[in-house]
Amino acid sequence: MDEQKLQEFLGRALVDLGGAVNAVLMSIGDELGLYKALAKGPQSPPELARNTHTHERYIREWLNSQAAGGYVTFDKASGKYSLSPEQELCLADPAGPVDLPGATLLVQDLFHVRERALQNFRGSGATWLITTTFPDWQQNIDCEDGDWRALNFERAPFSWGPPVELINENCEEAGGGWRDKSLGVWRL
């Protein structure tokens, strides 16, 4: 076993798990109005709990987790938490450039349809999956603009392993930048 590859894989998996946890914490912060309250100015856990009609102990835990992840800012001297202008724009302003709390609902929705998706995979009767894949791509990276992106289904987070068959499409788009665009065939 390649120890370095193992550590790289575990690192990616832990980042993904952390993202899922933070998605839930963001949705809590949004639903309880915690980000909007912090946008009004720095607050201690007792102040934020009082201003949002929530329990101080849970607010303290939430704030510490959010500060550790870089979602809120903690000032050690004052013991207060706040939002930077950038955090406020993305967490407390639904009209901002990115409504992160709204995006967390996508993660929640995926968990709601998980069981149905599993049933579809198991009950469809399909034995093969054919899809476009880019085998030369070494890692799958989130696109920042929501546009189309190339994916290698052999790499995380998919990790389907090598396809049974790989048919190169000989794509010459983008000056040959997509020359590895292929149809991959996997047995379900």
Contact map, one row per residue, 1 for C-alpha under 8 A:
11100100000000000000000000000000000000000000000000000000000000000000000000000000000000000000000000000000000000000000000000000000000000000000000000000000000000000000000000000000000000000000
11111100000000000000000000000000000000000000000000000000000000000000000000000000000000000000000000000000000000000000000000000000000000000000000000000000000000000000000000000000000000000000
11111110000000000000000000000000000000000000000000000000000000000000000000000000000000000000000000000000000000000000000000000000000000000000000000000000000000000000000000000000000000000000
01111111000000000000000000000000000000000000000000000000000000000000000000000000000000000000000000000000000000000000000000000000000000000000000000000000000000000000000000000000000000000000
01111111100000000000000000000000000000000000000000000000000000000000000000000000000000000000000000000000000000000000000000000000000000000000000000000000000000000000000000000000000000000000
11111111110000000000000000000000000000000000000000000000000000000000000000000000000000000000000000000000000000000000000000000000000000000000000000000000000000000000000000000000000000000000
00111111111000000000000000000000000000000000000000000000000000000000000000000000000000000000000000000000000000000000000000000000000000000000000000000000000000000000000000000000000000000000
00011111111100000000000000000000000000000000000000000000000000000000000000000000000000000000000000000000000000000000000000000000000000000000000000000000000000000000000000000000000000000000
00001111111110000000000000000000000000000000000000000000000000000000000000000000000000000000000000000000000000000000000000000000000000000000000000000000000100000000000000000000000000000000
00000111111111000000000000000000000000000000000000000000000000000000000000000000000000000000000000000000000000000000000000000000000000000000000000000000000000000000000000000000000000000000
00000011111111100000000000000000000000000000000000000000000000000000000000000000000000000000000000000000000000000000000000000000000000000000000000000000000000000000000000000000000000000000
00000001111111110000000000000000000000000000000000000000000000000000000000000000000000000000000000000000000000000000000000000000000000000000000000000000000100000000000000000000000000000000
00000000111111111000000000000000000000000000000000000000000000000000000000000000000000000000000000000000000000000000000000000000000000000000000000000000000010000000000000000000000000000000
00000000011111111100000000000000000000000000000000000000000000000000000000000000000000000000000000000000000000000000000000000000000000000000000000000000000000000000000000000000000000000000
00000000001111111110000000000000000000000000000000000000000000000000000000000000000000000000000000000000000000000000000000000000000000000000000000000000000000000000000000000000000000000000
00000000000111111111000000000000000000000000000000000000000000000000000000000000000000000000000000000000000000000000000000000000000000000000000000000000000000000000000000000000000000000000
00000000000011111111100000000000000000000000000000000000000000000000000000000000000000000000000000000000000000000000000000000000000000000000000000000000000000000000000000000000000000000000
00000000000001111111110000000000000000000000000000000000000000000000000000000000000000000000000000000000000000000000000000000000000000000000000000000000000000000000000000000000000000000000
00000000000000111111111000000000000000000000000000000000000000000000000000000000000000000000000000000000000000000000000000000000000000000000000000000000000000000000000000000000000000000000
00000000000000011111111100000000000000000000000000000000000000000000000000000000000000000000000000000000001000000000000000000000000000000000000000000000000000000000000000000000000000000000
00000000000000001111111110000000000000000000000000000000000000000000000000000000000000000000000000000000000000000000000000000000000000000000000000000000000000000000000000000000000000000000
00000000000000000111111111000000000000000000000000000000000000000000000000000000000000000000000000000000000000000000000000000000000000000000000000000000000000000000000000000000000000000000
00000000000000000011111111100000000000000000000000000000000000000000000000000000000000000000000000001001001000000000000000000000000000000000000000000000000000000000000000000000000000000000
00000000000000000001111111110000000000000000000000000000000000000000000000000000000000000000000000000001000100000000000000000000000000000000000000000000000000000000000000000000000000000000
00000000000000000000111111111000000000000000000000000000000001000100000000000000000000000000000000000000000000000000000000000000000000000000000000000000000000000000000000000000000000000000
00000000000000000000011111111100000000000000000000000000000000000000000000000000000000000000000000011001000000000000000000000000000000000000000000000000000000000000000000000000000000000000
00000000000000000000001111111110000000000000000000000000000000000000000000000000000000000000000000001101100000000000000000000000000000000000000000000000000000000000000000000000000000000000
00000000000000000000000111111111000000000000000000000000000000000000000000000000000000000000000000000000000000000000000000000000000000000000000000000000000000000000000000000000000000000000
00000000000000000000000011111111111000000000000000000000000000000000000000000000000000000000000000000000000000000000000000000000000000000000000000000000000000000000000000000000000000000000
00000000000000000000000001111111111100000000000000000000000000000000000000000000000000000011000000001000000000000000000000000000000000000000000000000000000000000000000000000000000000000000
00000000000000000000000000111111110000000000000000000000000000000000000000000000000000000000000000000000000000000000000000000000000000000000000000000000000000000000000000000000000000000000
00000000000000000000000000011111110000000000000000010000000000000000000000000000000000000000000000000000000000000000000000000000000000000000000000000000000000000000000000000000000000000000
00000000000000000000000000001111111110000000000000010000000000000000000000000000000000000000000000000000000000000000000000000000000000000000000000000000000000000000000000000000000000000000
00000000000000000000000000001111111111000000000100010000000000000000000000000000000000000000000000000000000000000000000000000000000000000000000000000000000000000000000000000000000000000000
00000000000000000000000000001100111111100000000000000000000000000000000000000000001000010011000000000000000000000000000000000000000000000000000000000000000000000000000000000000000000000000
00000000000000000000000000000100111111110000000000000000000000000000000000000000000000010011100000000000000000000000000000000000000000000000000000000000000000000000000000000000000000000000
00000000000000000000000000000000111111111000000100110000000000000000000000000000000000000000000000000000000000000000000000000000000000000000000000000000000000000000000000000000000000000000
00000000000000000000000000000000011111111110000100000000000000000000000000000000111000000000000000000000000000000000000000000000000000000000000000000000000000000000000000000000000000000000
00000000000000000000000000000000001111111100000000000000000000000000000000000000011000010001000000000000000000000000000000000000000000000000000000000000000000000000000000000000000000000000
00000000000000000000000000000000000111111100000000000000000000000000000000000000000000000000000000000000000000000000000000000000000000000000000000000000000000000000000000000000000000000000
00000000000000000000000000000000000011111110000000000000000000000000000000000000011000000000000000000000000000000000000000000000000000000000000000000000000000000000000000000000000000000000
00000000000000000000000000000000000001111111000000000000000000000000000000000001111000000000000000000000000000000000000000000000000000000000000000000000000000000000000000000000000000000000
00000000000000000000000000000000000001001111111100000000000000000000000000000001110000000000000000000000000000000000000000000000000000000000000000000000000000000000000000000000000000000000
00000000000000000000000000000000000000000111111100000000000000000000000000000011100000000000000000000000000000000000000000000000000000000000000000000000000000000000000000000000000000000000
00000000000000000000000000000000000000000011111110000001001100100000000000000001100000000000000000000000000000000000000000000000000000000000000000000000000000000000000000000000000000000000
00000000000000000000000000000000000000000011111111000001000000000000000000000000000000000000000000000000000000000000000000000000000000000000000000000000000000000000000000000000000000000000
00000000000000000000000000000000000000000011111111100000000000000000000000000000000000000000000000000000000000000000000000000000000000000000000000000000000000000000000000000000000000000000
00000000000000000000000000000000010011000011111111110001001000000000000000000000000000000000000000000000000000000000000000000000000000000000000000000000000000000000000000000000000000000000
00000000000000000000000000000000000000000000111111111111001000000000000000000000000000000000000000000000000000000000000000000000000000000000000000000000000000000000000000000000000000000000
00000000000000000000000000000000000000000000011111111111000000000000000000000000000000000000000000000000000000000000000000000000000000000000000000000000000000000000000000000000000000000000
00000000000000000000000000000000000010000000001111111100000000000000000000000000000000000000000000000000000000000000000000000000000000000000000000000000000000000000000000000000000000000000
00000000000000000000000000000001110010000000000111111100000000000000000000000000000000000000000000000000000000000000000000000000000000000000000000000000000000000000000000000000000000000000
00000000000000000000000000000000000000000000000011111110000000000000000000000000000000000000000000000000000000000000000000000000000000000000000000000000000000000000000000000000000000000000
00000000000000000000000000000000000000000000000011111111011000000000000000000000000000000000000000000000000000000000000000000000000000000000000000000000000000000000000000000000000000000000
00000000000000000000000000000000000000000000000011001111111000000000000000000000000000000000000000000000000000000000000000000000000000000000000000000000000000000000000000000000000000000000
00000000000000000000000000000000000000000000110111000111111100000000000000000000000000000000000000000000000000000000000000000000000000000000000000000000000000000000000000000000000000000000
00000000000000000000000000000000000000000000000000000011111110000000000000000000000000000000000000000000000000000000000000000000000000000000000000000000000000000000000000000000000000000000
00000000000000000000000000000000000000000000000000000111111111000000000000000000000000000000000000000000000000000000000000000000000000000000000000000000000000000000000000000000000000000000
00000000000000000000000000000000000000000000100110000111111111100000000000000000000000000000000000000000000000000000000000000000000000000000000000000000000000000000000000000000000000000000
00000000000000000000000000000000000000000000100000000001111111110000000000000000000000000000000000000000000000000000000000000000000000000000000000000000000000000000000000000000000000000000
00000000000000000000000000000000000000000000000000000000111111111000000000000000000000000000000000000000000000000000000000000000000000000000000000000000000000000000000000000000000000000000
00000000000000000000000010000000000000000000000000000000011111111100000000000000000000000000000000000000000000000000000000000000000000000000000000000000000000000000000000000000000000000000
00000000000000000000000000000000000000000000100000000000001111111110000100000000100000000000000000000000000000000000000000000000000000000000000000000000000000000000000000000000000000000000
00000000000000000000000000000000000000000000000000000000000111111111000000000000000000000000000000000000000000000000000000000000000000000000000000000000000000000000000000000000000000000000
00000000000000000000000000000000000000000000000000000000000011111111100000000000000000000000000000000000000000000000000000000000000000000000000000000000000000000000000000000000000000000000
00000000000000000000000010000000000000000000000000000000000001111111111100000000000000000000000000000000000000000000000000000000000000000000000000000000000000000000000000000000000000000000
00000000000000000000000000000000000000000000000000000000000000111111111111000000100000000000000000000000000000000000000000000000000000000000000000000000000000000000000000000000000000000000
00000000000000000000000000000000000000000000000000000000000000011111111000000000000000000000000000000000000000000000000000000000000000000000000000000000000000000000000000000000000000000000
00000000000000000000000000000000000000000000000000000000000000001111111100000000000000000000000000000000000000000000000000000000000000000000000000000000000000000000000000000000000000000000
00000000000000000000000000000000000000000000000000000000000000000111111110000000000000000000000000000000000000000000000000000000000000000000000000000000000000000000000000000000000000000000
00000000000000000000000000000000000000000000000000000000000000000111111110000000001000100000000000000000000000000000000000000000000000000000000000000000000000000000000000000000000000000000
00000000000000000000000000000000000000000000000000000000000000100110111111000000111100100000000000000000000000000000000000000000000000000000000000000000000000000000000000000000000000000000
00000000000000000000000000000000000000000000000000000000000000000010011111100000111100000000000000000000000000000000000000000000000000000000000000000000000000000000000000000000000000000000
00000000000000000000000000000000000000000000000000000000000000000010000111110011110000000000000000000000000000000000000000000000000000000000000000000000000000000000000000000000000000000000
00000000000000000000000000000000000000000000000000000000000000000000000011111111100000000000000000000000000000000000000000000000000000000000000000000000000000000000000000000000000000000000
00000000000000000000000000000000000000000000000000000000000000000000000001111111000000000000000000000000000000000000000000000000000000000000000000000000000000000000000000000000000000000000
00000000000000000000000000000000000000000000000000000000000000000000000000111110000000000000000000000000000000000000000000000000000000000000000000000000000000000000000000000000000000000000
00000000000000000000000000000000000000000000000000000000000000000000000000111111000000000000000000000000000000000000000000000000000000000000000000000000000000000000000000000000000000000000
00000000000000000000000000000000000000000001000000000000000000000000000001111111100000000000000000000000000000000000000000000000000000000000000000000000000000000000000000000000000000000000
00000000000000000000000000000000000000000111100000000000000000000000000001110111110000000000000000000000000000000000000000000000000000000000000000000000000000000000000000000000000000000000
00000000000000000000000000000000000001000111100000000000000000100010000111100011111000000000000000000000000000000000000000000000000000000000000000000000000000000000000000000000000000000000
00000000000000000000000000000000000001101110000000000000000000000000000111000001111100000000000000000000000000000000000000000000000000000000000000000000000000000000000000000000000000000000
00000000000000000000000000000000001001101100000000000000000000000000001110000000111111110000000000000000000000000000000000000000000000000000000000000000000000000000000000000000000000000000
00000000000000000000000000000000000000000000000000000000000000000000000110000000011111110000000000000000000000000000000000000000000000000000000000000000000000000000000000000000000000000000
00000000000000000000000000000000000000000000000000000000000000000000000000000000001111111000000000000000000000000000000000000000000000000000000000000000000000000000000000000000000000000000
00000000000000000000000000000000000000000000000000000000000000000000000000000000001111111100000000000000000000000000000000000000000000000000000000000000000000000000000000000000000000000000
00000000000000000000000000000000000000000000000000000000000000000000001100000000001111111111000000000000000000000000000000000000000000000000000000000000000000000000000000000000000000000000
00000000000000000000000000000000001100100000000000000000000000000000000000000000001111111111100000000000000000000000000000000000000000000000000000000000000000000000000000000000000000000000
00000000000000000000000000000000000000000000000000000000000000000000000000000000000011111111100111000000000000000000000000000000000000000000000000000000000000000000000000000000000000000000
00000000000000000000000000000000000000000000000000000000000000000000000000000000000001111111110111110000000000000000000000000000000000000000000000000000000000000000000000000000000000000000
00000000000000000000000000000100001100000000000000000000000000000000000000000000000000111111110000111000000000000000000000000000000000000000000000000000000000000000000000000000000000000000
00000000000000000000000000000100001100100000000000000000000000000000000000000000000000111111110000000000000000000000000000000000000000000000000000000000000000000000000000000000000000000000
00000000000000000000000000000000000100000000000000000000000000000000000000000000000000011111111100100000000000000000000000000000000000000000000000000000000000000000000000000000000000000000
00000000000000000000000000000000000000000000000000000000000000000000000000000000000000000111111101100100000000000000000000000000000000000000000000000000000000000000000000000000000000000000
00000000000000000000000000000000000000000000000000000000000000000000000000000000000000000000111111100000000000000000000000000000000000000000000000000000000000000000000000000000000000000000
00000000000000000000000000000000000000000000000000000000000000000000000000000000000000001100111111100000000000000000000000000000000000000000000000000000000000000000000000000000000000000000
00000000000000000000000000000000000000000000000000000000000000000000000000000000000000001100001111100000000000000000000000000000000000000000000000000000000000000000000000000000000000000000
00000000000000000000000000000000000000000000000000000000000000000000000000000000000000001100011111110000000000000000000000000000000000000000000000000000000000000000000000000000000000000000
00000000000000000000000000000000000000000000000000000000000000000000000000000000000000000110111111111110000000000000000000000000000000000000000000000000000000000000000000000000000000000000
00000000000000000000000001000000000000000000000000000000000000000000000000000000000000000110000001111111000000000000000000000000000000000000000000000000000000000000000000000000000000000000
00000000000000000000001001100100000000000000000000000000000000000000000000000000000000000010000000111111100000000000000000000000000000000000000000000000000000000000000000000000000000000000
00000000000000000000000000100000000000000000000000000000000000000000000000000000000000000000010000111111110000000000000000000000000000000000000000000000000000000000000000000000000000000000
00000000000000000000000000000000000000000000000000000000000000000000000000000000000000000000000000111111111000000000000000000000000000000000000000000000000000000000000000000000000000000000
00000000000000000000001101100000000000000000000000000000000000000000000000000000000000000000000000011111111100000000000000000000000000000000000000000000000000000000000000000000000000000000
00000000000000000000000000100000000000000000000000000000000000000000000000000000000000000000000000001111111110000000000000000000000000000000000000000000000000000000000000000000000000000000
00000000000000000000000000000000000000000000000000000000000000000000000000000000000000000000000000000111111111000000000000000000000000000000000000000000000000000000000000000000000000000000
00000000000000000001001000000000000000000000000000000000000000000000000000000000000000000000000000000011111111100000000000000000000000000000000000000000000000000000000000000000000000000000
00000000000000000000000100000000000000000000000000000000000000000000000000000000000000000000000000000001111111110000000000000000000000000000000000000000000000000000000000000000000000000000
00000000000000000000000000000000000000000000000000000000000000000000000000000000000000000000000000000000111111111000000000000000000000000000000000000000000000000000000000000000000000000000
00000000000000000000000000000000000000000000000000000000000000000000000000000000000000000000000000000000011111111100000000000000000000000000000000000000000000000000000000000000000000000000
00000000000000000000000000000000000000000000000000000000000000000000000000000000000000000000000000000000001111111110000000000000000000000000000000000000000000000000000000000000000000000000
00000000000000000000000000000000000000000000000000000000000000000000000000000000000000000000000000000000000111111110000000000000000000000000000000000000000000000000000000000000000000000000
00000000000000000000000000000000000000000000000000000000000000000000000000000000000000000000000000000000000011111111100000000000000000000000000000000000000000000000000000000000000000000000
00000000000000000000000000000000000000000000000000000000000000000000000000000000000000000000000000000000000001111111110000000000000000000000000000000000000000000000000000000000000000000000
00000000000000000000000000000000000000000000000000000000000000000000000000000000000000000000000000000000000000111111111000000000000000000000000000000000000000000000000000000000000000000000
00000000000000000000000000000000000000000000000000000000000000000000000000000000000000000000000000000000000000001111111100000000000000000000000000000000000000000000000000000000000000000000
00000000000000000000000000000000000000000000000000000000000000000000000000000000000000000000000000000000000000001111111110000000000000000000000000000000000000000000000000000000000000000000
00000000000000000000000000000000000000000000000000000000000000000000000000000000000000000000000000000000000000000111111111000000000000000000000000000000000000000000000000000000000000000000
00000000000000000000000000000000000000000000000000000000000000000000000000000000000000000000000000000000000000000011111111110000000000000000000000000000000000000000000000000000000000000000
00000000000000000000000000000000000000000000000000000000000000000000000000000000000000000000000000000000000000000001111111110000000000000000000000000000000000000000000000000000000000000000
00000000000000000000000000000000000000000000000000000000000000000000000000000000000000000000000000000000000000000000111111110100000000000000000000000000000000000000000000000000000000000000
00000000000000000000000000000000000000000000000000000000000000000000000000000000000000000000000000000000000000000000011111111000000000000000000000000000000000000000000000000000000000000000
00000000000000000000000000000000000000000000000000000000000000000000000000000000000000000000000000000000000000000000001111111000000000000000000000000000000000000000000000000000000000000000
00000000000000000000000000000000000000000000000000000000000000000000000000000000000000000000000000000000000000000000001111111100000000000000000000000000000000000000000000000000000000000000
00000000000000000000000000000000000000000000000000000000000000000000000000000000000000000000000000000000000000000000000001111110000000000000000000000000000000000000000000000000000000000000
00000000000000000000000000000000000000000000000000000000000000000000000000000000000000000000000000000000000000000000000010011111100000000000000000000000000000000000000000000000000000000001
00000000000000000000000000000000000000000000000000000000000000000000000000000000000000000000000000000000000000000000000000001111100000000000000000000000000000000000000000000000000000000011
00000000000000000000000000000000000000000000000000000000000000000000000000000000000000000000000000000000000000000000000000000111110000000000000000000000000000000000000000000000000000001111
00000000000000000000000000000000000000000000000000000000000000000000000000000000000000000000000000000000000000000000000000000111111000000000000000000000000000000000000000000000000000001111
00000000000000000000000000000000000000000000000000000000000000000000000000000000000000000000000000000000000000000000000000000001111100000000000000000000000000000000000000000000000000111100
00000000000000000000000000000000000000000000000000000000000000000000000000000000000000000000000000000000000000000000000000000000111110000000000000000000000000000000000000000000000000111000
00000000000000000000000000000000000000000000000000000000000000000000000000000000000000000000000000000000000000000000000000000000011111000000000000000000000000000000000000000000000011110000
00000000000000000000000000000000000000000000000000000000000000000000000000000000000000000000000000000000000000000000000000000000001111100000000000000111100000000000000000000000000011110000
00000000000000000000000000000000000000000000000000000000000000000000000000000000000000000000000000000000000000000000000000000000000111111000000000000111100000000000000000000000010111000000
00000000000000000000000000000000000000000000000000000000000000000000000000000000000000000000000000000000000000000000000000000000000011111100000000000001110000000000000000000000000111000000
00000000000000000000000000000000000000000000000000000000000000000000000000000000000000000000000000000000000000000000000000000000000001111100000000000001000000000000000000000000000100000000
00000000000000000000000000000000000000000000000000000000000000000000000000000000000000000000000000000000000000000000000000000000000001111111000000000111000000000000000000000000000000000000
00000000000000000000000000000000000000000000000000000000000000000000000000000000000000000000000000000000000000000000000000000000000000111111000000000001001000000000000000000000000000000000
00000000000000000000000000000000000000000000000000000000000000000000000000000000000000000000000000000000000000000000000000000000000000001111100000000001001100000000000000000000000000000000
00000000000000000000000000000000000000000000000000000000000000000000000000000000000000000000000000000000000000000000000000000000000000001111110000000111001110000000000000000000000000000000
00000000000000000000000000000000000000000000000000000000000000000000000000000000000000000000000000000000000000000000000000000000000000000011111000000000000000000000000000000000000000000000
00000000000000000000000000000000000000000000000000000000000000000000000000000000000000000000000000000000000000000000000000000000000000000001111100000000000000000000000000000000000000000000
00000000000000000000000000000000000000000000000000000000000000000000000000000000000000000000000000000000000000000000000000000000000000000000111111111000000000000000000000000000000000000000
00000000000000000000000000000000000000000000000000000000000000000000000000000000000000000000000000000000000000000000000000000000000000000000011111100000000000000000000000000000000000000000
00000000000000000000000000000000000000000000000000000000000000000000000000000000000000000000000000000000000000000000000000000000000000000000001111100000000000000000000000000000000000000000
00000000000000000000000000000000000000000000000000000000000000000000000000000000000000000000000000000000000000000000000000000000000000000000001111110000000000000000000000000000000000000000
00000000000000000000000000000000000000000000000000000000000000000000000000000000000000000000000000000000000000000000000000000000000000000000001111111000000000000000000000000000000000000000
00000000000000000000000000000000000000000000000000000000000000000000000000000000000000000000000000000000000000000000000000000000000000000000001001111100000000000000000000000000000000000000
00000000000000000000000000000000000000000000000000000000000000000000000000000000000000000000000000000000000000000000000000000000000000000000001000111110000000000000000000000000000000000000
00000000000000000000000000000000000000000000000000000000000000000000000000000000000000000000000000000000000000000000000000000000000011001001000000011111000000000000000000000000000000000000
00000000000000000000000000000000000000000000000000000000000000000000000000000000000000000000000000000000000000000000000000000000000011001001000000001111100000000000000000000000000000000000
00000000000000000000000000000000000000000000000000000000000000000000000000000000000000000000000000000000000000000000000000000000000011111111000000000111111000000000000000000000000000000000
00000000000000000000000000000000000000000000000000000000000000000000000000000000000000000000000000000000000000000000000000000000000011100000000000000011111101111000000000000000000000000000
00000000000000000000000000000000000000000000000000000000000000000000000000000000000000000000000000000000000000000000000000000000000000100000000000000001111101111110000000000000000000000000
00000000000000000000000000000000000000000000000000000000000000000000000000000000000000000000000000000000000000000000000000000000000000000111000000000001111111111000000000000000000000000000
00000000100100000000000000000000000000000000000000000000000000000000000000000000000000000000000000000000000000000000000000000000000000000011000000000000111111100000000000000000000000000000
00000000000010000000000000000000000000000000000000000000000000000000000000000000000000000000000000000000000000000000000000000000000000000001000000000000001111100000000000000000000000000000
00000000000000000000000000000000000000000000000000000000000000000000000000000000000000000000000000000000000000000000000000000000000000000000000000000000111111110000000000000000000000000000
00000000000000000000000000000000000000000000000000000000000000000000000000000000000000000000000000000000000000000000000000000000000000000000000000000000111111111000000000000000000000000000
00000000000000000000000000000000000000000000000000000000000000000000000000000000000000000000000000000000000000000000000000000000000000000000000000000000111001111110000000000000000000000000
00000000000000000000000000000000000000000000000000000000000000000000000000000000000000000000000000000000000000000000000000000000000000000000000000000000111000111110000000000000000000000000
00000000000000000000000000000000000000000000000000000000000000000000000000000000000000000000000000000000000000000000000000000000000000000000000000000000010000011111000000000000000000000100
00000000000000000000000000000000000000000000000000000000000000000000000000000000000000000000000000000000000000000000000000000000000000000000000000000000010000011111110000000000000000011110
00000000000000000000000000000000000000000000000000000000000000000000000000000000000000000000000000000000000000000000000000000000000000000000000000000000000000000111110000000000000000011110
00000000000000000000000000000000000000000000000000000000000000000000000000000000000000000000000000000000000000000000000000000000000000000000000000000000000000000011111000000000000000011100
00000000000000000000000000000000000000000000000000000000000000000000000000000000000000000000000000000000000000000000000000000000000000000000000000000000000000000011111100000000000001111000
00000000000000000000000000000000000000000000000000000000000000000000000000000000000000000000000000000000000000000000000000000000000000000000000000000000000000000000111110000000000001110000
00000000000000000000000000000000000000000000000000000000000000000000000000000000000000000000000000000000000000000000000000000000000000000000000000000000000000000000011111100000000111100000
00000000000000000000000000000000000000000000000000000000000000000000000000000000000000000000000000000000000000000000000000000000000000000000000000000000000000000000001111100000001111100000
00000000000000000000000000000000000000000000000000000000000000000000000000000000000000000000000000000000000000000000000000000000000000000000000000000000000000000000000111110000001111000000
00000000000000000000000000000000000000000000000000000000000000000000000000000000000000000000000000000000000000000000000000000000000000000000000000000000000000000000000111111001011110000000
00000000000000000000000000000000000000000000000000000000000000000000000000000000000000000000000000000000000000000000000000000000000000000000000000000000000000000000000001111111111000000000
00000000000000000000000000000000000000000000000000000000000000000000000000000000000000000000000000000000000000000000000000000000000000000000000000000000000000000000000000111111111000000000
00000000000000000000000000000000000000000000000000000000000000000000000000000000000000000000000000000000000000000000000000000000000000000000000000000000000000000000000000011111110000000000
00000000000000000000000000000000000000000000000000000000000000000000000000000000000000000000000000000000000000000000000000000000000000000000000000000000000000000000000000011111100000000000
00000000000000000000000000000000000000000000000000000000000000000000000000000000000000000000000000000000000000000000000000000000000000000000000000000000000000000000000000111111111000000000
00000000000000000000000000000000000000000000000000000000000000000000000000000000000000000000000000000000000000000000000000000000000000000000000000000000000000000000000000011111111000000000
00000000000000000000000000000000000000000000000000000000000000000000000000000000000000000000000000000000000000000000000000000000000001000000000000000000000000000000000000111101111110000000
00000000000000000000000000000000000000000000000000000000000000000000000000000000000000000000000000000000000000000000000000000000000000000000000000000000000000000000000011111001111110000000
00000000000000000000000000000000000000000000000000000000000000000000000000000000000000000000000000000000000000000000000000000000000001110000000000000000000000000000000111100000011111000000
00000000000000000000000000000000000000000000000000000000000000000000000000000000000000000000000000000000000000000000000000000000000111100000000000000000000000000000000111100000011111100000
00000000000000000000000000000000000000000000000000000000000000000000000000000000000000000000000000000000000000000000000000000000000111100000000000000000000000000000011111000000000111110000
00000000000000000000000000000000000000000000000000000000000000000000000000000000000000000000000000000000000000000000000000000000011110000000000000000000000000000000011110000000000011111000
00000000000000000000000000000000000000000000000000000000000000000000000000000000000000000000000000000000000000000000000000000000011110000000000000000000000000000011111000000000000001111100
00000000000000000000000000000000000000000000000000000000000000000000000000000000000000000000000000000000000000000000000000000001111000000000000000000000000000000011110000000000000000111110
00000000000000000000000000000000000000000000000000000000000000000000000000000000000000000000000000000000000000000000000000000001110000000000000000000000000000000111100000000000000000011111
00000000000000000000000000000000000000000000000000000000000000000000000000000000000000000000000000000000000000000000000000000011100000000000000000000000000000000011000000000000000000001111
00000000000000000000000000000000000000000000000000000000000000000000000000000000000000000000000000000000000000000000000000000111100000000000000000000000000000000000000000000000000000000111
